[in-house]
Amino acid sequence: MKINITGNKYIDAALALMLFSAAAHMAILFFLAIAWRDIYILNYFNILDVDLLIPYDFNNLASNAAALAVAVLIYIIILKTNKLS
């Protein structure tokens, strides 16, 4: 597998490790959400542990809607600014 993001193989390896770890983390959370029948596990703010910075209960419908909006906004920004050929 050839990964060339920065041109530095050590930084590229670290970025690939972070991407793999994030994907594994999301897969685990997805299966836990199904097993425990708790969709709030997939709340983007919970995944980022925002509650450690801002003391707020992120397990409600409004928070889920806001978390989804933030995640979609970040996705769109990345999509629009990424200049892949």
Secondary structure, DSSP 4 states (H G I P E B T S, - for coil): ----SSS-HHHHHHHHHHHHHHHHHHHHHHHHHHHHT-GGGG-HHHHTTGGGTS-----SHHHHHHHHHHHHHHHHHHHHH----
